[in-house]
Amino acid sequence: MAKIGVGLAGWGTVGCGVIEVLRKNGAVIESRLGVPVELLRVADLDLERQRPVSVPREMLTTNVEDILRDPDIHIVVELIGGLKAAKTVIRSALEHGKHVVTANKALLAHDGNELFGLAREKGLCLCFEASVGGGIPLIKSLREGLASNRITTIFGILNGTANYILTRMTDNGLSFADALKEAQALGYAEADPTLDVEGIDTAHKLSIAGAIAFGTPIQFDRVYIEGISGIDPLDIQYAEEFGYRLKLLAIARNTDGRLEMRVHPTLIAKDHVLASVNGAYNAVHIEGNAVGDVMLYGMGAGMMPTGSAVVSDIIDVARDILGGTPERIPPLAFLPERVQKIDIKPISDVYTSYYIRLSALDEPGVLSKVSGALGENGISIAAVIQKGRHADSVPIVMITHEALESSVRKALDEIDKLHAVLGPATLIRIENH
């Protein structure tokens, strides 16, 4: 084979990164493969918008069929985003006998099981390194580098927008609204930031990474999701006094044959390596039963880092084409017949420690009533701070020992009904592992 032909569907930010990486590192890629990788066609509905990377006019088309029907194109790169149109492109590419590379975590979270099945039926590759962690080689690490391990835990920061916002709230005392406006002005956050700040984007990524780590189908609909839009800077300050920093964490854990799959604001100790991951960076901590602890860190988004991950998939697929070994590594790392659905715990069954803040009237016996309600539900207090009074109320902030979430929720329901407690308590989970 004289060359590997590539067609690109979607000429946005990541598409520009792919084009630039192929141009900039073409000689290196050819020296690794033995043949050049050549971008032959680029499809996008808007060909007139100014972009940081240009493409010769003769390579451009508004009709993706020009890519799908081109016999010289071996790999279709889907960077359209969204669900319906992207799924149609990927299915059509596979039906036309072309391998596919995508960065579309939302689509894979919703329809990945179906698309992986079609790729297997057609004997083709469907690769997705850039879908989780941008430039961080998380998928390759789970599928290959850690293949000899039984993965027990994955937890980390998988959304740069949320991490930037929390960093500004922590280091500069900004409100959520002000930190979000700043992130939008810098291009870190979209005009509609819902997917990022409400934890949905992180959950998309966690459902994919968790499926690979534990050999289970993608189960996005079972991931518990809680975002950061309700975070009060006051809780960040109080958490600091207890020795914690606040992060939006993705947590996947295999405990006694059941999985935890959850995304929520989480307190971690200041001396934990993830606590120092700031700004728009991502980081993932993986625990394997042979390797121990592994940490991956880097840019989780952006034109060049994500483009780098996409091109790494192109190189992998090219190697499989040249070697005649398509789908050498199954998409979810385990043999398809060995991928088994594992029960995912509801959040009520999770056992962890908690930060609780409530506002109470400044009168005798309030703290004893609060601690009594916790104790009656099997929850013990590890530390407590009773701050100075604000008008007629006193903030009470406490850290609990590990407890069952359903028990904590029951206790808080009882506490919220106390006449001396003003408004519902604030609850943030703590990750001590």
N, C-alpha and C positions, 0 to 999 in steps of 0.2 A: 504494500500500500504506500503510495507516494506521499500522501498527506491525510490528516484528519480534518474534515470539514465541519464547521460549526455554524449554526444559525441562532441568532439572538432574537427572542420575542420580548420586547420591553426595553426601551432606550431611555431609562430614567437614571437615577443616581447610581444604583448598583450596576446597571448596564454599562454606564460610562466607565465604572471601575473595572469591569471585565475587559472592555475594549483596551483600556490603558495598560492593564497587566499583561494582556496578550502581546501588545506592541512592545512594551518596555522589556519584558522578559522572554520574548520569543526565542532568542538564541539559547537561553538556558533551558527552556522547555524542550526545544528540539534536541539538545544534547542529552536530555534525560530520556526522551522517547525514541530517538533515532529518526523521526519524521517530524515535519513542521505541523503545528496546529494553526489552521487558517480560518479566520472569520470570513464567511462568504456572504451572509445576508443579515440585515438588521430590520426587524419589523416593528413599527409603532404607529399608532393612529395620528400622532402629531409629529410631523417631520420638520416643522418650521421653528419650534421653540429653541432658543439659544441654550446650548449645553457646553460643559467644560471640555468635552471630547468630541471631535468632529469625525464624520464618516463620509467617505466618497459617495456622491449622489447615486451612482449606479448600483451601490450595495443596498440602498434603502428601499423599503416598500411599506405600504400601509396594509397589505394583505398577508396575513400570516401563512396562508396557503402556499405562497411562493417559497416559504421555508420548508413546509411539510412535504411538498411535492418535488423538491430538488434532490435528485439522486446523489449529488456530490456532498450533501450534508449528512453527516453521521450522527451528530449530537445536537439536540435542540435544547437551548437554555431558556427556561421560562422565568422571566422576571417581570411579568405583568402585575402580579399581586392580586389580592382579592380572591374570590372563590369561584364563581360560575365560569367566567371567561377563561381563567387560568386552568381550571379543571378540563375544560373543553380542549384547550391547546395541548395539555399533557396527554390526555386520552388519545387525541388525534395523532400526536407524534408517535406514541406507542403503536397505534393501529397501522401507521405507515412504516413501522419497523425501525424507528429511530430511538436511540438512547436519549434519556432526558436528565438534565440537571436543573434543579430548582432551589430557590431560596425562600419558598413560600411556606412559612411555618403555620399560618392560619389554615391554609388548604390541607396541609398534611395532618394537622390536629383534627380536622373534621373528616377528611376523606382519605387519609394516608393508607389505611388498611385496604381499602378498595383499590387504590392506584398501585400499591405494592403487589397486590394479587394479579392485576392486569399485566404489570411488567414481568412478573414471573411466568405467567401464561405465554407471553410473547418471547421469553428468553432474552429480555433486555434489561439494561441498568436504569434505575431511577435513583439518583444521588442527591443529597440535600445537606451537605456540610454547612452551607451558609445559613441554613434556616434556624440554627441555634447557636448563639454566641458570636455571630459575625465572623471576625477573623480568628477567633479562638478555635483550635482544632478539637472541639469537644466530641463531636460525633465520631471522628476517626479514633480518638483516644478510647472511647467506649467500645467501638466495634472491633478495633484491632489492637491498640497498645495495651489494653487491659482485658483482652479476651480470655486470659488464663485465670481471671479472678471471678469470684462471686462478689458482685457489688452489693454492699450493704446500705450505703447512704450516698445521696447526692444533695448538696445544698449550696446555694450561691446566689449571686446577683446576676440576673439575666436581662435586665432592662436599663440601659444607660440613661434614659430620660428620667425615670423615677429615681435613679441613684443620684443624678445631678441635682434634682429638686431637694432630696433629703440632705445632700451634702450642704447645699446653700442654707437650708433651714437650720442645720446643726452648727455650721461654722460661722454663720452670719446672722442668725436669729430671724431670718425672713419668715413671713407667713407662707402657707402653701400657695395662696393666690399670687403673691409677689414672686415667689421662686418659679412658679409655672410661667408667668409672664416673661420672666428673664429667659427661661429655657426656650420659649417660643421665639423670642427675639433673636436668640443665637442659633436657631434652627435645630435645636435638640428635640423640641416638641412640636407636634403637628398642631394645626389650627383646632382640630378636634382631638384632644389628647386622651380620650377615654380609654383606648386600648392599652396605653402605656401606664397611666396613673391609676387605673382601676385593676391592674394586675392581670388583665386578659392576655396581653402579649406574652407576659412571663409564663402564664399557664399553658399557652400554646406550646412554648418551648419545653416546659417541664414535662408535658404529656409525651412528647417525642423522645426526649432524653431518658425518661423513666421507662418507657417501653423497651428501649434498647438495653438499658441497664439490667432489667429484671425479666426480659423475655416474655412480655405480655403484650397484647394488642394495645394500640393507642386508645386511651380512654379519657379523652379531654372532658367529656361531660361529667366525669366523676371527680375532677380536680376541685378542691375547695379554693375559692378565690375571694380575696379581700384586698382592696387597694389602699392608697395613701392619701386620698383627698380629704379624709376626715382627721388627719393627724394634726394635733395642736402643738405648736412649738414648746408649750409648757411641759408636755410629756417628754420631749426630747431633753429639756433641761433637767427634769427630775431624774430621768434615766441615767444621765451623766453622773449625778450624785451617787447613784448606786453602782457606778462603774460600767455602764452599758452604752452602746451606740445603737441607733435605730437604722435598720435596712429593710428594704422590701426583698424578702428571701423566697426563693423557690426551694421546697424541701420534698425530697422523695426518699422514703426509708422502707426497707423490708423488715418487718418485725413479726416473728412467729407465723410466717406464711401469709401475712396480710400486708398490704401496702399503705403507707401514708403518702398522699400526693396533695400538697397544699402550697398555696401562695398567699402571703400576708405580711404586713409590717411585723418585724421581729427584732427583739433586742438581743444583741450579742456582746460578749465581754469586750472591753476596749482593747485587750491584748490579743484578741483573736485576729488572725491575718485578714479576715474579711472586713473587719472594722476599719481598716486603713485603706480600703478600696473606695476611692472618692471620684467625684465628677462623673463623666459619662462612661467610665470603664466598667467592664464586667469581670467577674471572677467566679470560679466554680470549685468547690471542695468535694473530692470524691474519696470514699473509703472502700478499699477492696480487701478481701480477707487474706490475700497474699502480699500485695504491694504496700498495704497500709494506707497512709494519707497522701493524696496527690492534689496539687493546686494548679489550676489553669487560670491565667490572667491576661487581659488584653482589651483591645477595642472591640466592643460588641456590635458596632454598627459603623457606618461611614462608607464612602465610595470605594476607597482602596482596600481597607481591611476585608470588607464583605466581598469585593471583587476578587481578592486573593483566595478566599475560601471557595468561591464558585469555580475559579480556574483550577484549583487543586482537584476538584471533582472532575473537571474536564480531562485532566491528566490521568486520573484513575480510570476513567471510562476508556480513554484512548489506549491505555495499557491493556485493558481487558479486550478491546477490539483487536489490537495487534497480536495478543496472545491467544485469541480464540476462546476466552474464558469469561463470557458475560455473566454477570451476577455471581462472581466468585465469592463475594461476601453478601449474604442476605441483608436486605435493608435494615431489619431489626436485629441483626447480628446472629440470632439463633435460626436454626433450620425452621422453615415455615411450619412443618408438622410438629415442631417442639414448642412453638409459641402458644402459650396457654393463658387464658384469662385468669388473672389473679384478683381477688377481691380487694377493693380499695376502701379503707376505713372512712366512715363519715367523720367529720370534724369532732363530733360529740364523743368519739371513742379515742381521741388522741390524748396522750398522757405527757404533760410538759409542765414547766413553771410559768408563772404569770406575773405581770405588772398590773396593778389595779390602782386607779386614782378615783377618789370620790370627794365630793364637797358636802360638808355636814355643818349643822348648827353648832355654835360654840357653847355646848352645854355638857354637864357631867354624864359619864356613862356611855357616850356614843361609840367610842372605840371598842369598849367591851361588848356592846351589842353587835358591832360589825364582826369582831373576831369570833364571837359566839356563833353567829350564822355560818361563818366559814368553818369553824370547828365541827359543828353539827353535820356538815357535809363532807367531813374527812379532809379538810384543807388546812394545812398549818402555815403560819406566817414565818418567813425567813428574816425579813427586815421591814421596818416601818419608819416613815418620816411624817411627823405632824407639823406642817408649816405654820407660819404666822397667820393670824386671822385676816380675812378679806371682808370688810364690812361686818356682817353678822355670821359669816361662814368660815370654816377652817378646812383647807385642803388636807386630806389624809392619803398618803401614798405608800403602797406596800408591795413587797415582793413575796410570792408564795413559794413553798417547796413544790415539787412535782405533784400534779393532781390530774384527775380525769376531767376533761373539758365539760362534760355534761354535769358533773358535780359543781364545778365552778359556776357554770351558768345558773344552776338552781340556787346556789348561795347568793349570787348577785341579784337574782329576781327577788329573793327575800330581803336583801339589804336595800334595794331600791324602794321597797314598800315601807321602810322605816320612816317615821314622820320627821326625824332629824336629818335625813339624807336628802339633799337637794339635787334632784335630777339623776339620770342614769349614770352608773359608773363607767369609767374608761377602762378597757381591757386590752392589753398587748401581750402577745406570747413571747416567751424567752427561749432561745436555743442555747443550751449549755454544752452541746457535744462538740 
